[in-house]
Each structure stands twice: as C-alpha cells, then as structure tokens.
Amino acid sequence: MKKVRVDLDLCVGHGRCYELAPEVFEEDEDRGHCRVRIERVEGEQAQLAQRASDNCPEGAIFVEDGD
C-alpha cells in the first residue's frame, strides 16, 4: 500500500497528474491545482500515481510507503 500526497505550496496546476492518473488525481476547481482523489493506492493505481509523480515539473507529488 502506498500513500499519495501533494504539496500545494509547490503545485502550480500543470495538470499532468490528473491527465496521467485521473483515478487518483483531479483538478481543484477553485485553485486549478491538483487534488488527491484516492490517498491510499496499490497495484495499478500506485503505478499511475508514481508515473504522475515522476512527471510533475515541480516535484509536488509524493508516493510514499503507507500503512
């Protein structure tokens, strides 16, 4: 199981995360930034979350070992 989080101080709203992993991320309509839809992921969702993290220009997405 992995835990997904976004540092909103770093996020500027490029949108790559919710384009690459729409099951895990969505756009915050108020700020235009990333919002985590599913905080705890595994399997394919964890792989997609990691792909989004790897492609975030600001390095604002973190996929960490969770409980």
C-alpha positions as CSV (number, residue, x, y, z in Angstrom):
1,M,0.0,0.0,0.0
2,K,1.3,3.5,-0.9
3,K,0.2,6.9,0.4
4,V,-0.2,9.8,-2.1
5,R,0.1,13.4,-1.2
6,V,0.6,16.7,-2.9
7,D,2.5,19.7,-1.6
8,L,0.1,22.5,-2.6
9,D,2.8,25.1,-2.0
10,L,4.8,23.6,-4.9
11,C,1.9,22.7,-7.2
12,V,1.2,25.3,-9.9
13,G,-1.5,23.4,-11.7
14,H,0.2,22.0,-14.8
15,G,-2.4,19.2,-14.8
16,R,-0.2,16.3,-15.9
17,C,-1.1,14.4,-12.7
18,Y,-4.8,14.2,-13.4
19,E,-4.2,13.6,-17.1
20,L,-1.9,10.6,-16.4
21,A,-3.8,9.2,-13.4
22,P,-7.4,10.5,-13.3
23,E,-8.5,7.8,-10.9
24,V,-6.0,9.1,-8.3
25,F,-6.0,12.9,-9.0
26,E,-8.4,15.6,-10.0
27,E,-8.4,19.3,-10.6
28,D,-9.2,21.6,-7.7
29,E,-11.8,23.7,-9.4
30,D,-11.2,26.7,-7.0
31,R,-7.5,26.9,-7.4
32,G,-6.8,24.9,-10.5
33,H,-4.3,22.8,-8.7
34,C,-4.0,19.1,-8.1
35,R,-6.3,17.3,-5.6
36,V,-5.8,13.7,-4.4
37,R,-8.9,11.7,-5.0
38,I,-7.5,8.4,-3.5
39,E,-5.0,8.8,-0.8
40,R,-4.1,5.2,-0.4
41,V,-3.3,3.2,-3.5
42,E,-1.9,-0.1,-4.6
43,G,-1.3,-2.1,-7.8
44,E,-2.0,-0.3,-11.0
45,Q,-3.2,2.9,-9.2
46,A,0.1,3.1,-7.3
47,Q,2.0,2.7,-10.6
48,L,-0.1,5.5,-12.1
49,A,0.4,7.7,-9.1
50,Q,4.2,7.2,-9.3
51,R,4.1,8.0,-13.0
52,A,2.3,11.2,-12.3
53,S,4.9,12.0,-9.5
54,D,7.7,11.3,-11.9
55,N,6.2,13.7,-14.5
56,C,5.4,16.6,-12.1
57,P,7.6,19.5,-13.2
58,E,7.6,21.0,-9.7
59,G,8.1,17.7,-7.8
60,A,4.9,18.4,-5.8
61,I,3.6,14.8,-5.8
62,F,4.8,12.2,-3.3
63,V,4.1,8.5,-3.4
64,E,5.3,7.0,-0.1
65,D,5.1,3.7,1.7
66,G,1.9,3.7,3.7
67,D,0.2,1.5,6.3
